[in-house]
Amino acid sequence: MPAGASPARGDIALHVRDLHRRFRAGGTEVRAVDGVSIEIPAGRLTVVKGRSGSGKTTLLNILGLLDRPDAGALAYGQVDVLRMSDPDRDRFRRHEIGFVYQTIALVAAMSAAENVDFQMRVAGMKAAERSRRVSECLALVGLEKRMSHFPAEMSGGEQQRVAIARAIAHSPRVIYADEPTAELDTMTGVHIVAIFKRLIEEEGITVVMTTHDPAMMELADNVVEMDGGRVVEHVDDPL
């Protein structure tokens, strides 16, 4: 979806059907994702909550094409991504998906602008477009005056905002954020989620975020609760 093109209400970004992912741990089979079927609405903030070990991160990794399920179906709109070849799926991930992590993985030797530019280089974008998007994305997260600063010169909240700018730079259709506010204080965390909400409105992006924090859940449009690898509750418009 082009930047700024807002999805119509009721559009579905992801169709998830009967996903399974199992691991072996110490001779025991762990059902990390156990028959998950959900629909993720487009252009909204979906929060996936649950205790540690509930399957949240494994589910996000599957949805973000960082891991493959043992069984099930996953479609972005009408695109069945699990039927793609490995190179095509990797290409889809580079162009259509952005990631924000709990641990802020900026390159220490790069400025804010260079960190944002790096993601677009990976996506194969041209230099002129990259230059425009660097300025645009850092302005969207309120850091247009910090473009030349390095991570060590910024607060944790500012670094996470750079990470968000980097994640949206190549105009993905979906951003996955795994506990993006866990290492931040509540006020800064609320500000980060407010940025996600602004990006949804202005860029037409769909955001799927995991969190333990009730304050963050209150800002969600859609809440999915997991336990034991299963979806135990799915609430649309929770407030």
C-alpha positions in Angstrom: 0.0 0.0 0.0 1.5 3.4 -0.9 2.5 5.7 1.9 -0.4 7.8 3.1 -3.1 5.5 1.6 -5.3 4.6 4.5 -7.1 1.2 4.3 -10.9 1.2 4.5 -12.4 0.2 7.8 -13.0 -3.6 7.7 -10.0 -4.3 5.4 -8.0 -7.3 6.6 -4.2 -7.0 6.5 -3.5 -10.6 7.5 -5.5 -13.8 7.3 -4.1 -16.5 9.7 -5.5 -20.0 9.6 -4.6 -22.9 12.0 -0.9 -22.0 12.5 1.2 -24.5 14.4 4.8 -24.3 15.5 6.5 -26.8 17.8 10.0 -27.1 19.3 11.9 -29.7 21.2 13.2 -28.5 24.6 15.0 -31.1 26.8 13.2 -34.0 25.2 9.8 -32.3 25.6 7.7 -31.0 22.8 6.7 -27.4 23.2 3.6 -26.2 21.3 4.7 -22.5 21.0 1.9 -21.8 18.5 -1.0 -24.2 18.7 -3.7 -23.8 16.1 -3.9 -20.0 15.9 -6.5 -18.5 13.6 -7.0 -14.8 13.6 -7.6 -11.9 11.2 -5.5 -8.7 11.7 -7.4 -5.6 10.6 -5.5 -3.2 8.2 -4.6 0.3 9.3 -5.0 -0.3 13.0 -3.0 -1.1 16.1 -3.3 -4.7 17.2 -1.8 -5.7 20.5 -0.9 -9.3 21.3 -0.7 -9.8 25.0 0.1 -12.8 27.3 2.5 -14.0 29.9 6.1 -15.0 29.1 6.1 -18.2 27.2 2.6 -17.8 25.9 3.7 -17.8 22.2 3.5 -14.1 21.4 7.1 -13.7 20.0 6.9 -17.0 18.1 3.7 -15.9 16.5 5.2 -12.5 15.6 8.2 -14.1 14.1 6.0 -16.3 11.9 3.8 -13.4 10.8 6.9 -11.4 10.0 8.3 -14.2 7.9 11.3 -14.7 10.2 10.2 -18.2 11.0 8.1 -20.8 9.2 5.2 -22.6 10.8 5.0 -26.4 10.8 1.4 -26.2 9.5 -1.2 -23.6 8.7 -1.9 -20.8 6.2 -0.8 -17.1 6.2 -1.9 -14.5 3.7 -1.2 -10.8 3.4 -4.4 -9.6 1.8 -4.7 -12.1 -1.1 -1.0 -13.0 -1.1 -0.3 -16.5 0.2 3.2 -15.9 1.5 3.8 -19.5 2.7 3.5 -20.8 -0.9 6.2 -18.4 -2.1 9.8 -19.6 -2.9 12.3 -18.7 -0.2 13.9 -15.9 -2.3 10.4 -14.4 -3.1 9.4 -14.6 0.5 12.7 -12.9 1.6 12.1 -10.2 -1.0 8.5 -9.7 0.3 9.8 -9.4 3.8 12.4 -6.8 2.9 9.9 -4.6 1.0 6.6 -5.1 2.8 7.5 -5.6 6.5 9.2 -3.5 9.1 10.4 -4.6 12.6 10.9 -2.8 15.9 12.5 -4.7 18.8 12.6 -4.5 22.6 16.4 -4.3 22.4 17.2 -1.2 20.3 19.5 -2.4 17.6 20.8 0.7 16.1 24.3 0.7 14.6 26.4 2.7 17.1 28.8 4.0 14.4 26.0 5.4 12.3 24.1 8.7 12.9 20.3 8.7 13.1 20.0 9.5 9.5 22.5 6.8 8.5 20.6 4.2 10.5 17.4 5.1 8.7 19.1 5.1 5.3 20.6 1.7 5.9 17.2 0.0 5.9 16.3 1.5 2.6 19.6 0.4 1.1 18.7 -3.1 2.1 15.4 -2.7 0.3 17.1 -1.5 -2.8 15.7 2.0 -2.9 17.4 4.7 -5.0 19.5 7.4 -3.4 17.2 10.4 -4.2 14.2 8.6 -2.7 16.3 7.5 0.3 17.3 11.1 1.1 13.7 12.3 1.0 12.5 9.5 3.2 15.2 9.9 5.8 14.1 13.5 6.4 10.4 12.6 6.2 10.6 9.6 8.6 12.7 11.3 11.2 10.3 14.3 11.1 7.4 11.9 11.6 8.9 10.7 14.9 9.9 14.2 16.0 13.6 13.9 15.5 14.3 16.1 12.5 16.7 18.1 14.6 18.7 15.0 15.7 19.5 13.6 12.3 23.3 13.9 12.7 23.3 12.6 16.3 24.7 9.1 17.1 22.9 6.6 19.3 25.2 7.3 22.3 24.1 10.9 22.2 20.4 10.1 22.4 18.1 8.9 25.2 16.5 5.4 25.1 13.2 6.9 23.9 14.9 8.8 21.2 16.8 5.7 20.0 13.5 3.8 19.9 12.0 6.6 17.8 15.0 6.3 15.3 14.3 2.5 15.2 10.7 3.3 14.3 11.8 5.7 11.6 14.1 3.0 10.2 11.3 0.5 10.3 8.9 2.7 8.2 11.5 4.1 5.8 10.8 1.7 3.0 7.0 2.2 3.3 6.1 -1.3 4.6 2.5 -2.4 4.8 2.9 -3.9 8.3 5.2 -3.2 11.3 5.8 -5.8 13.9 7.0 -4.4 17.3 8.0 -7.0 19.9 7.8 -5.4 23.4 9.0 -2.0 22.0 8.3 -0.1 25.2 9.6 -2.7 27.7 12.9 -0.9 28.5 11.2 2.6 28.6 9.4 4.4 31.4 5.6 4.6 31.1 5.4 8.1 29.8 8.0 7.5 27.1 6.3 4.2 26.2 2.9 6.0 25.8 4.7 8.5 23.5 6.1 5.6 21.4 2.6 4.1 21.0 1.2 7.5 20.1 3.8 7.6 17.3 2.5 4.2 16.1 -1.0 5.6 16.1 0.1 8.7 14.1 1.9 6.5 11.6 -1.3 4.4 11.2 -3.3 7.5 10.4 -0.7 9.3 8.2 1.1 6.4 6.5 -1.7 3.8 6.3 0.5 1.3 8.1 -0.8 -1.7 10.1 1.0 -2.2 13.4 1.1 -5.5 15.4 2.7 -5.1 18.8 3.4 -7.4 21.8 3.3 -6.0 25.3 2.9 -6.8 29.0 2.0 -3.2 29.9 -1.7 -2.4 30.6 -1.1 1.3 29.8 -0.1 0.3 26.3 -3.0 -2.1 25.8 -5.4 0.8 26.6 -4.3 2.5 23.4 -4.9 -0.5 21.1 -7.6 -0.8 18.5 -7.6 -4.6 18.7 -6.3 -7.0 21.4 -5.4 -10.6 21.0 -4.6 -12.6 24.2 -2.5 -15.7 24.0 -1.9 -18.5 26.5 -0.2 -21.8 25.9 0.3 -21.1 22.3 -3.4 -20.5 21.7 -5.6 -17.4 21.2 -7.8 -17.3 24.3 -9.5 -13.9 23.6 -9.7 -11.5 20.7 -11.3 -8.2 21.4 -12.0 -5.6 18.7 -12.3 -2.0 19.8 -11.6 -2.9 23.5 -12.5 0.4 25.0 
